[in-house]
Amino acid sequence: MTTADYLAWDGWPPERLYRVVLTIGSIKHMVAVAVDSTGQRWVVGDVNKPLYKIEDMGSVYGNKQRILYMNRVDESIVWRKP
């Protein structure tokens, strides 16, 4: 959450930043996702690994992750199902 806010404060378009809540087994975790100008979604600020494509999340977490909720930074905290 902090990473997404910092990127927005630094000038990254907030409509291209997301807060994502996921589970890894029984553990809840939150990451930020930034969408670049080509539409590629990048997981940023994950304490478990440096910058990576969201499609690679399964290899980071051994396919034990499940995205629960996400919201755009410019929408305040309004959680939605992915």
C-alpha positions as CSV (number, residue, x, y, z in Angstrom):
1,M,0.0,0.0,0.0
2,T,2.8,2.4,0.9
3,T,4.6,1.7,-2.4
4,A,1.5,2.6,-4.5
5,D,1.0,5.8,-2.5
6,Y,4.7,6.7,-2.9
7,L,4.6,6.1,-6.7
8,A,1.4,8.3,-6.9
9,W,3.0,11.1,-4.8
10,D,6.1,10.9,-7.1
11,G,3.9,11.5,-10.2
12,W,2.9,8.0,-11.4
13,P,-0.7,8.2,-12.7
14,P,-2.8,7.0,-9.8
15,E,-5.3,5.5,-12.2
16,R,-2.6,3.0,-13.2
17,L,-1.7,2.0,-9.6
18,Y,-3.5,-0.8,-7.7
19,R,-3.4,-2.1,-4.1
20,V,-3.9,-5.9,-4.2
21,V,-4.8,-8.2,-1.3
22,L,-4.0,-11.8,-1.7
23,T,-3.7,-15.0,0.3
24,I,-0.7,-17.3,0.2
25,G,-2.0,-20.4,1.8
26,S,-3.6,-19.1,5.0
27,I,-1.5,-15.9,5.1
28,K,-2.9,-12.6,3.9
29,H,-0.5,-10.3,2.0
30,M,-0.7,-7.0,0.2
31,V,1.3,-5.8,-2.9
32,A,1.1,-2.8,-5.2
33,V,0.6,-3.2,-8.9
34,A,1.7,-0.6,-11.4
35,V,0.5,-0.6,-15.0
36,D,3.0,0.8,-17.5
37,S,2.2,2.7,-20.7
38,T,2.1,-0.6,-22.7
39,G,-0.5,-2.1,-20.3
40,Q,2.0,-4.5,-18.7
41,R,1.1,-5.0,-15.0
42,W,4.1,-5.1,-12.6
43,V,4.1,-6.1,-9.0
44,V,6.1,-3.5,-7.1
45,G,6.9,-3.2,-3.4
46,D,6.5,-6.9,-2.6
47,V,8.8,-7.8,0.3
48,N,9.2,-11.3,-1.1
49,K,10.7,-10.4,-4.5
50,P,11.8,-7.3,-6.5
51,L,9.8,-6.0,-9.4
52,Y,8.1,-8.8,-11.4
53,K,5.2,-9.2,-13.9
54,I,1.9,-10.1,-12.3
55,E,1.7,-13.2,-14.6
56,D,4.8,-14.5,-12.8
57,M,3.2,-14.3,-9.3
58,G,2.6,-18.1,-9.4
59,S,6.3,-18.8,-9.7
60,V,7.0,-16.4,-6.8
61,Y,4.5,-18.1,-4.5
62,G,4.5,-21.6,-5.8
63,N,0.9,-21.2,-7.2
64,K,-0.4,-21.0,-3.6
65,Q,-1.6,-17.4,-4.0
66,R,-5.1,-16.2,-4.6
67,I,-6.0,-12.6,-5.2
68,L,-8.9,-11.6,-3.0
69,Y,-9.4,-7.8,-3.5
70,M,-7.9,-4.9,-5.4
71,N,-8.5,-1.2,-5.7
72,R,-7.1,1.7,-7.8
73,V,-5.2,4.2,-5.8
74,D,-7.3,7.1,-7.2
75,E,-10.5,5.4,-6.0
76,S,-9.7,5.6,-2.3
77,I,-10.2,2.4,-0.5
78,V,-13.0,0.6,-2.3
79,W,-12.2,-3.1,-2.5
80,R,-13.4,-5.1,-5.4
81,K,-13.2,-8.7,-6.4
82,P,-10.6,-9.1,-9.2
